[in-house]
Amino acid sequence: MNCLSQSWKLYLTETMKFKLEINMDNSAFEDAGTELARILTRAVERLRDLSDFNEFTKRSPGVLRDINGNAVGQLYFVKE
């Protein structure tokens, strides 16, 4: 397991939620299971490669794209 950066450690001490939304109403989802798995795999890769939370928040919300390049969702963190 990788060590968390200081910015992640500070952020994780606060109450937070991770949200992910995907709209599946276009032709890329004709094989819904395959396309959804592809998008979720890409989202996991983005989060795994993230070493600095502040870097993510500059790009947040993270746009999720289907196989055709269309924006179909987003992922983001919410402080409460």
C-alpha positions in Angstrom: 0.0 0.0 0.0 1.3 3.4 -0.9 1.8 6.0 1.8 -0.8 8.8 1.8 0.4 12.3 1.0 0.1 14.9 3.8 -2.8 16.6 1.9 -4.8 13.3 1.8 -4.1 12.7 5.5 -5.4 16.2 6.4 -8.4 15.8 4.2 -9.3 12.4 5.5 -9.6 13.7 9.0 -12.7 15.7 8.0 -16.1 14.2 7.2 -16.3 13.5 3.5 -18.2 11.6 0.8 -17.1 10.3 -2.6 -19.7 10.6 -5.3 -19.8 9.1 -8.7 -22.6 9.6 -11.3 -22.9 8.0 -14.7 -25.7 8.6 -17.2 -26.2 5.4 -19.3 -28.7 6.7 -21.9 -26.6 6.8 -25.1 -25.4 4.3 -27.7 -22.1 3.5 -26.0 -24.2 1.5 -23.4 -25.7 -1.0 -25.9 -23.5 -3.5 -24.0 -24.1 -1.8 -20.7 -22.0 -4.1 -18.5 -18.9 -3.8 -20.7 -19.1 0.0 -21.0 -19.9 0.5 -17.3 -17.0 -1.7 -16.3 -14.6 0.2 -18.7 -15.6 3.6 -17.2 -15.4 2.3 -13.6 -11.9 0.8 -14.3 -10.7 4.1 -15.7 -12.1 5.9 -12.6 -10.2 3.5 -10.3 -7.0 4.0 -12.2 -7.3 7.8 -11.9 -7.9 7.5 -8.2 -5.1 5.0 -7.7 -2.6 7.2 -9.5 -3.6 10.2 -7.5 -0.9 11.1 -5.0 -2.1 14.5 -4.0 -5.7 15.4 -3.1 -5.1 19.1 -3.9 -4.2 18.0 -7.5 -7.5 16.2 -7.8 -9.6 19.1 -6.5 -8.1 21.4 -9.1 -9.6 19.1 -11.7 -12.8 18.3 -9.8 -15.3 17.2 -10.6 -13.6 14.4 -12.6 -15.4 14.0 -15.9 -16.1 10.4 -16.9 -16.3 9.7 -20.7 -17.8 6.9 -22.6 -15.9 4.9 -25.3 -16.9 7.6 -27.9 -15.5 10.4 -25.8 -18.8 11.8 -24.6 -19.0 13.1 -21.1 -21.4 10.7 -19.3 -20.7 11.4 -15.6 -18.5 12.7 -12.9 -16.7 11.7 -9.7 -15.9 14.1 -6.9 -15.4 14.5 -3.2 -17.7 16.5 -0.9 -16.7 17.9 2.5 -19.4 17.9 5.0 
